[in-house]
Structures are given as C-alpha cells and as structure tokens.
Amino acid sequence: MAETNQRVLVVVAHPDDAEVGCAGSVAKWVKEGREVTYVIVTNGDKGSGDRTMTSERLVKIREEEQRNAARVLGVERVEFLGYPDGELENSREVRRDVVAQIRRWRPHLIVTQSPLRTFNLFASHRDHRATGEAVLDCVYPLARDHLSFPELAARGLEPHKVREVYLMWQEDPDMVIDITDTMDLKLKALACHRSQFNDFADWEKRIRERSAELGEAKGYAYAESFKRIVIPR
C-alpha cells in the first residue's frame, strides 16, 4: 500500500473477528496514517455460554466491546449491519448493505474473511464464509457498476472500484505482515471482548503462538497472513 492516503475497510461477520484476524495489521496501518473503518455484519447475539444471558443484552455488550477494541487500535468508525448471528446468508439484502458501505467509505483495500470451507471450524464458521462470499460479490461487480442497486445511487452512493482484497485465515496465504511492533495492541484490543473469554490468558498464549508461527519464515517475531487479491484497473 504505497499511497499515503489509502482507506481500509475491514468487513467481518462478528464482533471480535477483526481483533483475532487482523488487528495487528490494522494497528500498523493506523500508525502509518491510514484511515480504517470496521463493518460488523452480524450482531453477535448468540455468542455466549452464560445461561442467564439474553440476546438483547448480548447485542449491546458486544457492540460496546467492539467499539472499545476499535478505540484501542485507533479505528475511526465502526458500522454495525445488525444481522442475526449464526443465520447469515449471501442475500441481496446483505449485498446491498455491504455495497452501501463500500460506496460510502470508498476504500482502496478491503480486509475480510475467506469464503472457503476448511477443516478449521472456527475460520470457516458459516457466517465467516457468507461474509467473505458476499464481500467478494460486492467488490466485483456490484459496488463498481452504476446499474447495480439503483436505490443506493438515489441516496448519493456512487459506484466505487476497490483495488485490493486481503482474505484472513486462508490456508494458502501469499502475504505476511510483520506485527511485532503492534502485537501488544492486538492483544489489548482482543481483551476488550470480555464476554467471549473464560480464560484470556489461554487465548493470549494461543494467539502469540500462532502469530509467531506465521512470522517465523520471514524472520518476524509475530505476523498475520492473508491471501491477496489485486483487482485489475
């Protein structure tokens, strides 16, 4: 990302997905002067093992946790699309809402989840796959084409062409980003999602180990990896 004024849009299924998958890179981009916006597609209303918890309470808790995590990283905006957790489909409604965010914030780069099913059940959660699939459909061709979603153009949301997409949790990544200097910020942001951890120390250990594995081949203490897609001009 050579230009100094590039905008980054991070589109993920749940509150906390970005912190697990790309928060070290996000913190690095913010330090470099990039403008980063989060779009959270579902409301996370099922993600609790507390039998006294209600979905209504959980939505409010997770939104606040996500805002706090974004604040730690320096992310300027967090947009919540509000779809039910665990039930996401790559529907016209979802695509329209994602296209609206792309056209509103006009990013050079979008970071999202992989649409592919793998044997890593966390990475290939159905909401993750639906999000990744919808985002790729929106990047090409829906956000670009002026005849797609005319109701958005009527709201002043003009077509926009994204230049790059980074897919998180891909089994064959081709981009590794050094997050050694931002690893502590990644963990601090992840720790904001208190409702999701019974034992944060165990999560921190696992995240550090995985990040160290990803960085080892490049000589980085810690890294995050992505599959990079460059969209032809």
Secondary structure, DSSP 4 states (H G I P E B T S, - for coil): ---TT-EEEEEESSTTHHHHHHHHHHHHHHHTT-EEEEEEEE--TT----TT--HHHHHHHHHHHHHHHHHHHT--EEEEEEEPTT-----HHHHHHHHHHHHHH--SEEEEE--S--S-TTTT-HHHHHHHHHHHHIIIIITT-TTS-HHHHTTT-------EEEEET-SS--EEEE-GGGHHHHHHHHTT-GGG-S-HHHHHHHHHHHHHHHHHTTT-SSEEEEEEEE---
